[in-house]
Amino acid sequence: MNTIEWIVIIGGLSAIAWVNWYFFMAQAVAAKRVQRKTELRTSAPR
C-alpha cells in the first residue's frame, strides 16, 4: 500500500470515529447537562 491509500484509510477511520462520537457520546453529554440543569432548578431555594 502506498501513502495515499494509508491516508484514505486513516481518514475513513477518523470519519467513522467522529460520527460514532457525534451520535452516541454527544447525546450522553447533552443528557447529563440537562439533568444537571434540572437538578439545580429543583434544589434552588425560592
mmCIF entry with sequence, helices, sheets and N, C-alpha, C, O atoms, coordinates in Angstrom:
data_MODEL
# 
_entry.id   MODEL 
# 
_entity.id                         1 
_entity.type                       polymer 
_entity.pdbx_number_of_molecules   1 
# 
_entity_poly.entity_id                      1 
_entity_poly.type                           'polypeptide(L)' 
_entity_poly.nstd_linkage                   no 
_entity_poly.nstd_monomer                   no 
_entity_poly.pdbx_seq_one_letter_code       MNTIEWIVIIGGLSAIAWVNWYFFMAQAVAAKRVQRKTELRTSAPR 
_entity_poly.pdbx_seq_one_letter_code_can   MNTIEWIVIIGGLSAIAWVNWYFFMAQAVAAKRVQRKTELRTSAPR 
_entity_poly.pdbx_strand_id                 A 
# 
loop_
_entity_poly_seq.entity_id 
_entity_poly_seq.num 
_entity_poly_seq.mon_id 
_entity_poly_seq.hetero 
1 1  MET n 
1 2  ASN n 
1 3  THR n 
1 4  ILE n 
1 5  GLU n 
1 6  TRP n 
1 7  ILE n 
1 8  VAL n 
1 9  ILE n 
1 10 ILE n 
1 11 GLY n 
1 12 GLY n 
1 13 LEU n 
1 14 SER n 
1 15 ALA n 
1 16 ILE n 
1 17 ALA n 
1 18 TRP n 
1 19 VAL n 
1 20 ASN n 
1 21 TRP n 
1 22 TYR n 
1 23 PHE n 
1 24 PHE n 
1 25 MET n 
1 26 ALA n 
1 27 GLN n 
1 28 ALA n 
1 29 VAL n 
1 30 ALA n 
1 31 ALA n 
1 32 LYS n 
1 33 ARG n 
1 34 VAL n 
1 35 GLN n 
1 36 ARG n 
1 37 LYS n 
1 38 THR n 
1 39 GLU n 
1 40 LEU n 
1 41 ARG n 
1 42 THR n 
1 43 SER n 
1 44 ALA n 
1 45 PRO n 
1 46 ARG n 
# 
_struct_asym.id          A 
_struct_asym.entity_id   1 
# 
loop_
_struct_conf.conf_type_id 
_struct_conf.id 
_struct_conf.pdbx_PDB_helix_id 
_struct_conf.beg_label_comp_id 
_struct_conf.beg_label_asym_id 
_struct_conf.beg_label_seq_id 
_struct_conf.pdbx_beg_PDB_ins_code 
_struct_conf.end_label_comp_id 
_struct_conf.end_label_asym_id 
_struct_conf.end_label_seq_id 
_struct_conf.pdbx_end_PDB_ins_code 
_struct_conf.beg_auth_comp_id 
_struct_conf.beg_auth_asym_id 
_struct_conf.beg_auth_seq_id 
_struct_conf.end_auth_comp_id 
_struct_conf.end_auth_asym_id 
_struct_conf.end_auth_seq_id 
_struct_conf.pdbx_PDB_helix_class 
_struct_conf.details 
_struct_conf.pdbx_PDB_helix_length 
HELX_P HELX_P1 AA1 THR A 3  ? ASN A 20 ? THR A 3  ASN A 20 1 ? 18 
HELX_P HELX_P2 AA2 TRP A 21 ? MET A 25 ? TRP A 21 MET A 25 3 ? 5  
HELX_P HELX_P3 AA3 ALA A 26 ? SER A 43 ? ALA A 26 SER A 43 1 ? 18 
# 
_struct_conf_type.id          HELX_P 
_struct_conf_type.criteria    ? 
_struct_conf_type.reference   ? 
# 
loop_
_atom_site.group_PDB 
_atom_site.id 
_atom_site.type_symbol 
_atom_site.label_atom_id 
_atom_site.label_alt_id 
_atom_site.label_comp_id 
_atom_site.label_asym_id 
_atom_site.label_entity_id 
_atom_site.label_seq_id 
_atom_site.pdbx_PDB_ins_code 
_atom_site.Cartn_x 
_atom_site.Cartn_y 
_atom_site.Cartn_z 
_atom_site.occupancy 
_atom_site.B_iso_or_equiv 
_atom_site.pdbx_formal_charge 
_atom_site.auth_seq_id 
_atom_site.auth_comp_id 
_atom_site.auth_asym_id 
_atom_site.auth_atom_id 
_atom_site.pdbx_PDB_model_num 
ATOM 1   N N  . MET A 1 1  ? 0.846   -1.178 0.000  1.00 0.00 ? 1  MET A N  1 
ATOM 2   C CA . MET A 1 1  ? 0.000   0.000  0.000  1.00 0.00 ? 1  MET A CA 1 
ATOM 3   C C  . MET A 1 1  ? 0.893   1.244  0.000  1.00 0.00 ? 1  MET A C  1 
ATOM 4   O O  . MET A 1 1  ? 1.915   1.306  0.682  1.00 0.00 ? 1  MET A O  1 
ATOM 5   N N  . ASN A 1 2  ? 0.476   2.202  -0.770 1.00 0.00 ? 2  ASN A N  1 
ATOM 6   C CA . ASN A 1 2  ? 1.265   3.434  -0.813 1.00 0.00 ? 2  ASN A CA 1 
ATOM 7   C C  . ASN A 1 2  ? 0.704   4.465  0.176  1.00 0.00 ? 2  ASN A C  1 
ATOM 8   O O  . ASN A 1 2  ? -0.286  4.213  0.862  1.00 0.00 ? 2  ASN A O  1 
ATOM 9   N N  . THR A 1 3  ? 1.339   5.590  0.229  1.00 0.00 ? 3  THR A N  1 
ATOM 10  C CA . THR A 1 3  ? 0.998   6.622  1.213  1.00 0.00 ? 3  THR A CA 1 
ATOM 11  C C  . THR A 1 3  ? -0.423  7.144  1.037  1.00 0.00 ? 3  THR A C  1 
ATOM 12  O O  . THR A 1 3  ? -1.124  7.379  2.021  1.00 0.00 ? 3  THR A O  1 
ATOM 13  N N  . ILE A 1 4  ? -0.845  7.322  -0.195 1.00 0.00 ? 4  ILE A N  1 
ATOM 14  C CA . ILE A 1 4  ? -2.199  7.841  -0.455 1.00 0.00 ? 4  ILE A CA 1 
ATOM 15  C C  . ILE A 1 4  ? -3.248  6.882  0.097  1.00 0.00 ? 4  ILE A C  1 
ATOM 16  O O  . ILE A 1 4  ? -4.230  7.319  0.698  1.00 0.00 ? 4  ILE A O  1 
ATOM 17  N N  . GLU A 1 5  ? -3.054  5.598  -0.099 1.00 0.00 ? 5  GLU A N  1 
ATOM 18  C CA . GLU A 1 5  ? -4.021  4.621  0.401  1.00 0.00 ? 5  GLU A CA 1 
ATOM 19  C C  . GLU A 1 5  ? -4.086  4.645  1.927  1.00 0.00 ? 5  GLU A C  1 
ATOM 20  O O  . GLU A 1 5  ? -5.171  4.540  2.500  1.00 0.00 ? 5  GLU A O  1 
ATOM 21  N N  . TRP A 1 6  ? -2.947  4.780  2.582  1.00 0.00 ? 6  TRP A N  1 
ATOM 22  C CA . TRP A 1 6  ? -2.929  4.866  4.042  1.00 0.00 ? 6  TRP A CA 1 
ATOM 23  C C  . TRP A 1 6  ? -3.639  6.126  4.521  1.00 0.00 ? 6  TRP A C  1 
ATOM 24  O O  . TRP A 1 6  ? -4.359  6.091  5.519  1.00 0.00 ? 6  TRP A O  1 
ATOM 25  N N  . ILE A 1 7  ? -3.447  7.220  3.827  1.00 0.00 ? 7  ILE A N  1 
ATOM 26  C CA . ILE A 1 7  ? -4.121  8.473  4.197  1.00 0.00 ? 7  ILE A CA 1 
ATOM 27  C C  . ILE A 1 7  ? -5.632  8.326  4.065  1.00 0.00 ? 7  ILE A C  1 
ATOM 28  O O  . ILE A 1 7  ? -6.381  8.797  4.920  1.00 0.00 ? 7  ILE A O  1 
ATOM 29  N N  . VAL A 1 8  ? -6.076  7.678  3.005  1.00 0.00 ? 8  VAL A N  1 
ATOM 30  C CA . VAL A 1 8  ? -7.511  7.469  2.803  1.00 0.00 ? 8  VAL A CA 1 
ATOM 31  C C  . VAL A 1 8  ? -8.079  6.568  3.894  1.00 0.00 ? 8  VAL A C  1 
ATOM 32  O O  . VAL A 1 8  ? -9.161  6.837  4.416  1.00 0.00 ? 8  VAL A O  1 
ATOM 33  N N  . ILE A 1 9  ? -7.366  5.508  4.241  1.00 0.00 ? 9  ILE A N  1 
ATOM 34  C CA . ILE A 1 9  ? -7.829  4.594  5.289  1.00 0.00 ? 9  ILE A CA 1 
ATOM 35  C C  . ILE A 1 9  ? -7.911  5.316  6.629  1.00 0.00 ? 9  ILE A C  1 
ATOM 36  O O  . ILE A 1 9  ? -8.905  5.187  7.344  1.00 0.00 ? 9  ILE A O  1 
ATOM 37  N N  . ILE A 1 10 ? -6.885  6.065  6.970  1.00 0.00 ? 10 ILE A N  1 
ATOM 38  C CA . ILE A 1 10 ? -6.886  6.803  8.235  1.00 0.00 ? 10 ILE A CA 1 
ATOM 39  C C  . ILE A 1 10 ? -7.996  7.850  8.249  1.00 0.00 ? 10 ILE A C  1 
ATOM 40  O O  . ILE A 1 10 ? -8.658  8.042  9.269  1.00 0.00 ? 10 ILE A O  1 
ATOM 41  N N  . GLY A 1 11 ? -8.197  8.520  7.132  1.00 0.00 ? 11 GLY A N  1 
ATOM 42  C CA . GLY A 1 11 ? -9.282  9.497  7.045  1.00 0.00 ? 11 GLY A CA 1 
ATOM 43  C C  . GLY A 1 11 ? -10.646 8.849  7.211  1.00 0.00 ? 11 GLY A C  1 
ATOM 44  O O  . GLY A 1 11 ? -11.518 9.392  7.889  1.00 0.00 ? 11 GLY A O  1 
ATOM 45  N N  . GLY A 1 12 ? -10.831 7.689  6.594  1.00 0.00 ? 12 GLY A N  1 
ATOM 46  C CA . GLY A 1 12 ? -12.098 6.973  6.724  1.00 0.00 ? 12 GLY A CA 1 
ATOM 47  C C  . GLY A 1 12 ? -12.359 6.525  8.149  1.00 0.00 ? 12 GLY A C  1 
ATOM 48  O O  . GLY A 1 12 ? -13.472 6.666  8.656  1.00 0.00 ? 12 GLY A O  1 
ATOM 49  N N  . LEU A 1 13 ? -11.335 5.985  8.795  1.00 0.00 ? 13 LEU A N  1 
ATOM 50  C CA . LEU A 1 13 ? -11.486 5.560  10.187 1.00 0.00 ? 13 LEU A CA 1 
ATOM 51  C C  . LEU A 1 13 ? -11.753 6.750  11.106 1.00 0.00 ? 13 LEU A C  1 
ATOM 52  O O  . LEU A 1 13 ? -12.531 6.651  12.055 1.00 0.00 ? 13 LEU A O  1 
ATOM 53  N N  . SER A 1 14 ? -11.111 7.859  10.818 1.00 0.00 ? 14 SER A N  1 
ATOM 54  C CA . SER A 1 14 ? -11.354 9.071  11.607 1.00 0.00 ? 14 SER A CA 1 
ATOM 55  C C  . SER A 1 14 ? -12.790 9.552  11.436 1.00 0.00 ? 14 SER A C  1 
ATOM 56  O O  . SER A 1 14 ? -13.427 9.965  12.405 1.00 0.00 ? 14 SER A O  1 
ATOM 57  N N  . ALA A 1 15 ? -13.294 9.500  10.223 1.00 0.00 ? 15 ALA A N  1 
ATOM 58  C CA . ALA A 1 15 ? -14.675 9.918  9.971  1.00 0.00 ? 15 ALA A CA 1 
ATOM 59  C C  . ALA A 1 15 ? -15.656 9.004  10.698 1.00 0.00 ? 15 ALA A C  1 
ATOM 60  O O  . ALA A 1 15 ? -16.637 9.481  11.269 1.00 0.00 ? 15 ALA A O  1 
ATOM 61  N N  . ILE A 1 16 ? -15.406 7.705  10.683 1.00 0.00 ? 16 ILE A N  1 
ATOM 62  C CA . ILE A 1 16 ? -16.274 6.755  11.384 1.00 0.00 ? 16 ILE A CA 1 
ATOM 63  C C  . ILE A 1 16 ? -16.254 7.033  12.883 1.00 0.00 ? 16 ILE A C  1 
ATOM 64  O O  . ILE A 1 16 ? -17.302 7.039  13.528 1.00 0.00 ? 16 ILE A O  1 
ATOM 65  N N  . ALA A 1 17 ? -15.069 7.262  13.436 1.00 0.00 ? 17 ALA A N  1 
ATOM 66  C CA . ALA A 1 17 ? -14.955 7.550  14.870 1.00 0.00 ? 17 ALA A CA 1 
ATOM 67  C C  . ALA A 1 17 ? -15.689 8.837  15.223 1.00 0.00 ? 17 ALA A C  1 
ATOM 68  O O  . ALA A 1 17 ? -16.361 8.901  16.253 1.00 0.00 ? 17 ALA A O  1 
ATOM 69  N N  . TRP A 1 18 ? -15.570 9.864  14.383 1.00 0.00 ? 18 TRP A N  1 
ATOM 70  C CA . TRP A 1 18 ? -16.246 11.130 14.656 1.00 0.00 ? 18 TRP A CA 1 
ATOM 71  C C  . TRP A 1 18 ? -17.757 10.948 14.616 1.00 0.00 ? 18 TRP A C  1 
ATOM 72  O O  . TRP A 1 18 ? -18.456 11.469 15.486 1.00 0.00 ? 18 TRP A O  1 
ATOM 73  N N  . VAL A 1 19 ? -18.277 10.225 13.635 1.00 0.00 ? 19 VAL A N  1 
ATOM 74  C CA . VAL A 1 19 ? -19.726 10.013 13.531 1.00 0.00 ? 19 VAL A CA 1 
ATOM 75  C C  . VAL A 1 19 ? -20.229 9.259  14.754 1.00 0.00 ? 19 VAL A C  1 
ATOM 76  O O  . VAL A 1 19 ? -21.262 9.615  15.321 1.00 0.00 ? 19 VAL A O  1 
ATOM 77  N N  . ASN A 1 20 ? -19.501 8.212  15.167 1.00 0.00 ? 20 ASN A N  1 
ATOM 78  C CA . ASN A 1 20 ? -19.910 7.470  16.361 1.00 0.00 ? 20 ASN A CA 1 
ATOM 79  C C  . ASN A 1 20 ? -19.918 8.371  17.583 1.00 0.00 ? 20 ASN A C  1 
ATOM 80  O O  . ASN A 1 20 ? -20.858 8.320  18.377 1.00 0.00 ? 20 ASN A O  1 
ATOM 81  N N  . TRP A 1 21 ? -18.901 9.187  17.748 1.00 0.00 ? 21 TRP A N  1 
ATOM 82  C CA . TRP A 1 21 ? -18.870 10.092 18.892 1.00 0.00 ? 21 TRP A CA 1 
ATOM 83  C C  . TRP A 1 21 ? -20.026 11.083 18.815 1.00 0.00 ? 21 TRP A C  1 
ATOM 84  O O  . TRP A 1 21 ? -20.698 11.336 19.814 1.00 0.00 ? 21 TRP A O  1 
ATOM 85  N N  . TYR A 1 22 ? -20.255 11.635 17.649 1.00 0.00 ? 22 TYR A N  1 
ATOM 86  C CA . TYR A 1 22 ? -21.285 12.662 17.498 1.00 0.00 ? 22 TYR A CA 1 
ATOM 87  C C  . TYR A 1 22 ? -22.663 12.121 17.861 1.00 0.00 ? 22 TYR A C  1 
ATOM 88  O O  . TYR A 1 22 ? -23.427 12.789 18.559 1.00 0.00 ? 22 TYR A O  1 
ATOM 89  N N  . PHE A 1 23 ? -22.983 10.925 17.396 1.00 0.00 ? 23 PHE A N  1 
ATOM 90  C CA . PHE A 1 23 ? -24.328 10.404 17.615 1.00 0.00 ? 23 PHE A CA 1 
ATOM 91  C C  . PHE A 1 23 ? -24.507 9.740  18.971 1.00 0.00 ? 23 PHE A C  1 
ATOM 92  O O  . PHE A 1 23 ? -25.614 9.752  19.510 1.00 0.00 ? 23 PHE A O  1 
ATOM 93  N N  . PHE A 1 24 ? -23.464 9.164  19.534 1.00 0.00 ? 24 PHE A N  1 
ATOM 94  C CA . PHE A 1 24 ? -23.623 8.429  20.788 1.00 0.00 ? 24 PHE A CA 1 
ATOM 95  C C  . PHE A 1 24 ? -23.106 9.207  21.991 1.00 0.00 ? 24 PHE A C  1 
ATOM 96  O O  . PHE A 1 24 ? -23.831 9.369  22.973 1.00 0.00 ? 24 PHE A O  1 
ATOM 97  N N  . MET A 1 25 ? -21.892 9.683  21.937 1.00 0.00 ? 25 MET A N  1 
ATOM 98  C CA . MET A 1 25 ? -21.304 10.352 23.094 1.00 0.00 ? 25 MET A CA 1 
ATOM 99  C C  . MET A 1 25 ? -21.864 11.760 23.282 1.00 0.00 ? 25 MET A C  1 
ATOM 100 O O  . MET A 1 25 ? -22.087 12.182 24.417 1.00 0.00 ? 25 MET A O  1 
ATOM 101 N N  . ALA A 1 26 ? -22.091 12.481 22.212 1.00 0.00 ? 26 ALA A N  1 
ATOM 102 C CA . ALA A 1 26 ? -22.599 13.845 22.336 1.00 0.00 ? 26 ALA A CA 1 
ATOM 103 C C  . ALA A 1 26 ? -23.995 13.845 22.955 1.00 0.00 ? 26 ALA A C  1 
ATOM 104 O O  . ALA A 1 26 ? -24.326 14.753 23.717 1.00 0.00 ? 26 ALA A O  1 
ATOM 105 N N  . GLN A 1 27 ? -24.816 12.848 22.645 1.00 0.00 ? 27 GLN A N  1 
ATOM 106 C CA . GLN A 1 27 ? -26.144 12.764 23.239 1.00 0.00 ? 27 GLN A CA 1 
ATOM 107 C C  . GLN A 1 27 ? -26.052 12.498 24.734 1.00 0.00 ? 27 GLN A C  1 
ATOM 108 O O  . GLN A 1 27 ? -26.834 13.048 25.509 1.00 0.00 ? 27 GLN A O  1 
ATOM 109 N N  . ALA A 1 28 ? -25.114 11.669 25.142 1.00 0.00 ? 28 ALA A N  1 
ATOM 110 C CA . ALA A 1 28 ? -24.938 11.380 26.564 1.00 0.00 ? 28 ALA A CA 1 
ATOM 111 C C  . ALA A 1 28 ? -24.476 12.629 27.310 1.00 0.00 ? 28 ALA A C  1 
ATOM 112 O O  . ALA A 1 28 ? -24.942 12.897 28.417 1.00 0.00 ? 28 ALA A O  1 
ATOM 113 N N  . VAL A 1 29 ? -23.578 13.380 26.720 1.00 0.00 ? 29 VAL A N  1 
ATOM 114 C CA . VAL A 1 29 ? -23.097 14.617 27.346 1.00 0.00 ? 29 VAL A CA 1 
ATOM 115 C C  . VAL A 1 29 ? -24.242 15.617 27.464 1.00 0.00 ? 29 VAL A C  1 
ATOM 116 O O  . VAL A 1 29 ? -24.385 16.272 28.496 1.00 0.00 ? 29 VAL A O  1 
ATOM 117 N N  . ALA A 1 30 ? -25.051 15.740 26.429 1.00 0.00 ? 30 ALA A N  1 
ATOM 118 C CA . ALA A 1 30 ? -26.181 16.669 26.462 1.00 0.00 ? 30 ALA A CA 1 
ATOM 119 C C  . ALA A 1 30 ? -27.201 16.244 27.518 1.00 0.00 ? 30 ALA A C  1 
ATOM 120 O O  . ALA A 1 30 ? -27.759 17.093 28.213 1.00 0.00 ? 30 ALA A O  1 
ATOM 121 N N  . ALA A 1 31 ? -27.446 14.953 27.642 1.00 0.00 ? 31 ALA A N  1 
ATOM 122 C CA . ALA A 1 31 ? -28.395 14.466 28.644 1.00 0.00 ? 31 ALA A CA 1 
ATOM 123 C C  . ALA A 1 31 ? -27.905 14.778 30.051 1.00 0.00 ? 31 ALA A C  1 
ATOM 124 O O  . ALA A 1 31 ? -28.702 15.141 30.916 1.00 0.00 ? 31 ALA A O  1 
ATOM 125 N N  . LYS A 1 32 ? -26.608 14.641 30.291 1.00 0.00 ? 32 LYS A N  1 
ATOM 126 C CA . LYS A 1 32 ? -26.062 14.970 31.609 1.00 0.00 ? 32 LYS A CA 1 
ATOM 127 C C  . LYS A 1 32 ? -26.217 16.455 31.900 1.00 0.00 ? 32 LYS A C  1 
ATOM 128 O O  . LYS A 1 32 ? -26.521 16.838 33.029 1.00 0.00 ? 32 LYS A O  1 
ATOM 129 N N  . ARG A 1 33 ? -26.012 17.291 30.893 1.00 0.00 ? 33 ARG A N  1 
ATOM 130 C CA . ARG A 1 33 ? -26.163 18.734 31.093 1.00 0.00 ? 33 ARG A CA 1 
ATOM 131 C C  . ARG A 1 33 ? -27.598 19.084 31.444 1.00 0.00 ? 33 ARG A C  1 
ATOM 132 O O  . ARG A 1 33 ? -27.842 19.888 32.343 1.00 0.00 ? 33 ARG A O  1 
ATOM 133 N N  . VAL A 1 34 ? -28.547 18.485 30.739 1.00 0.00 ? 34 VAL A N  1 
ATOM 134 C CA . VAL A 1 34 ? -29.963 18.763 31.004 1.00 0.00 ? 34 VAL A CA 1 
ATOM 135 C C  . VAL A 1 34 ? -30.324 18.284 32.398 1.00 0.00 ? 34 VAL A C  1 
ATOM 136 O O  . VAL A 1 34 ? -31.032 18.978 33.128 1.00 0.00 ? 34 VAL A O  1 
ATOM 137 N N  . GLN A 1 35 ? -29.846 17.106 32.774 1.00 0.00 ? 35 GLN A N  1 
ATOM 138 C CA . GLN A 1 35 ? -30.144 16.572 34.095 1.00 0.00 ? 35 GLN A CA 1 
ATOM 139 C C  . GLN A 1 35 ? -29.557 17.467 35.184 1.00 0.00 ? 35 GLN A C  1 
ATOM 140 O O  . GLN A 1 35 ? -30.217 17.738 36.187 1.00 0.00 ? 35 GLN A O  1 
ATOM 141 N N  . ARG A 1 36 ? -28.328 17.922 34.992 1.00 0.00 ? 36 ARG A N  1 
ATOM 142 C CA . ARG A 1 36 ? -27.690 18.779 35.985 1.00 0.00 ? 36 ARG A CA 1 
ATOM 143 C C  . ARG A 1 36 ? -28.437 20.109 36.102 1.00 0.00 ? 36 ARG A C  1 
ATOM 144 O O  . ARG A 1 36 ? -28.621 20.627 37.204 1.00 0.00 ? 36 ARG A O  1 
ATOM 145 N N  . LYS A 1 37 ? -28.867 20.658 34.964 1.00 0.00 ? 37 LYS A N  1 
ATOM 146 C CA . LYS A 1 37 ? -29.598 21.929 34.983 1.00 0.00 ? 37 LYS A CA 1 
ATOM 147 C C  . LYS A 1 37 ? -30.934 21.755 35.703 1.00 0.00 ? 37 LYS A C  1 
ATOM 148 O O  . LYS A 1 37 ? -31.350 22.634 36.458 1.00 0.00 ? 37 LYS A O  1 
ATOM 149 N N  . THR A 1 38 ? -31.606 20.624 35.474 1.00 0.00 ? 38 THR A N  1 
ATOM 150 C CA . THR A 1 38 ? -32.877 20.348 36.134 1.00 0.00 ? 38 THR A CA 1 
ATOM 151 C C  . THR A 1 38 ? -32.678 20.196 37.632 1.00 0.00 ? 38 THR A C  1 
ATOM 152 O O  . THR A 1 38 ? -33.481 20.692 38.423 1.00 0.00 ? 38 THR A O  1 
ATOM 153 N N  . GLU A 1 39 ? -31.597 19.505 38.028 1.00 0.00 ? 39 GLU A N  1 
ATOM 154 C CA . GLU A 1 39 ? -31.320 19.338 39.451 1.00 0.00 ? 39 GLU A CA 1 
ATOM 155 C C  . GLU A 1 39 ? -31.051 20.685 40.118 1.00 0.00 ? 39 GLU A C  1 
ATOM 156 O O  . GLU A 1 39 ? -31.483 20.913 41.248 1.00 0.00 ? 39 GLU A O  1 
ATOM 157 N N  . LEU A 1 40 ? -30.353 21.566 39.438 1.00 0.00 ? 40 LEU A N  1 
ATOM 158 C CA . LEU A 1 40 ? -30.079 22.882 40.003 1.00 0.00 ? 40 LEU A CA 1 
ATOM 159 C C  . LEU A 1 40 ? -31.367 23.678 40.188 1.00 0.00 ? 40 LEU A C  1 
ATOM 160 O O  . LEU A 1 40 ? -31.525 24.386 41.183 1.00 0.00 ? 40 LEU A O  1 
ATOM 161 N N  . ARG A 1 41 ? -32.279 23.565 39.239 1.00 0.00 ? 41 ARG A N  1 
ATOM 162 C CA . ARG A 1 41 ? -33.540 24.303 39.341 1.00 0.00 ? 41 ARG A CA 1 
ATOM 163 C C  . ARG A 1 41 ? -34.392 23.780 40.488 1.00 0.00 ? 41 ARG A C  1 
ATOM 164 O O  . ARG A 1 41 ? -34.999 24.565 41.217 1.00 0.00 ? 41 ARG A O  1 
ATOM 165 N N  . THR A 1 42 ? -34.443 22.458 40.653 1.00 0.00 ? 42 THR A N  1 
ATOM 166 C CA . THR A 1 42 ? -35.313 21.890 41.686 1.00 0.00 ? 42 THR A CA 1 
ATOM 167 C C  . THR A 1 42 ? -34.726 22.038 43.078 1.00 0.00 ? 42 THR A C  1 
ATOM 168 O O  . THR A 1 42 ? -35.474 22.044 44.055 1.00 0.00 ? 42 THR A O  1 
ATOM 169 N N  . SER A 1 43 ? -33.410 22.158 43.200 1.00 0.00 ? 43 SER A N  1 
ATOM 170 C CA . SER A 1 43 ? -32.798 22.255 44.524 1.00 0.00 ? 43 SER A CA 1 
ATOM 171 C C  . SER A 1 43 ? -32.576 23.701 44.969 1.00 0.00 ? 43 SER A C  1 
ATOM 172 O O  . SER A 1 43 ? -32.230 23.939 46.127 1.00 0.00 ? 43 SER A O  1 
ATOM 173 N N  . ALA A 1 44 ? -32.765 24.648 44.092 1.00 0.00 ? 44 ALA A N  1 
ATOM 174 C CA . ALA A 1 44 ? -32.539 26.051 44.444 1.00 0.00 ? 44 ALA A CA 1 
ATOM 175 C C  . ALA A 1 44 ? -33.686 26.559 45.312 1.00 0.00 ? 44 ALA A C  1 
ATOM 176 O O  . ALA A 1 44 ? -34.851 26.272 45.036 1.00 0.00 ? 44 ALA A O  1 
ATOM 177 N N  . PRO A 1 45 ? -33.358 27.312 46.359 1.00 0.00 ? 45 PRO A N  1 
ATOM 178 C CA . PRO A 1 45 ? -34.434 27.874 47.201 1.00 0.00 ? 45 PRO A CA 1 
ATOM 179 C C  . PRO A 1 45 ? -35.210 28.943 46.440 1.00 0.00 ? 45 PRO A C  1 
ATOM 180 O O  . PRO A 1 45 ? -34.662 29.647 45.592 1.00 0.00 ? 45 PRO A O  1 
ATOM 181 N N  . ARG A 1 46 ? -36.468 29.044 46.756 1.00 0.00 ? 46 ARG A N  1 
ATOM 182 C CA . ARG A 1 46 ? -37.325 30.015 46.063 1.00 0.00 ? 46 ARG A CA 1 
ATOM 183 C C  . ARG A 1 46 ? -37.742 31.101 47.005 1.00 0.00 ? 46 ARG A C  1 
ATOM 184 O O  . ARG A 1 46 ? -38.467 32.014 46.611 1.00 0.00 ? 46 ARG A O  1 
# 
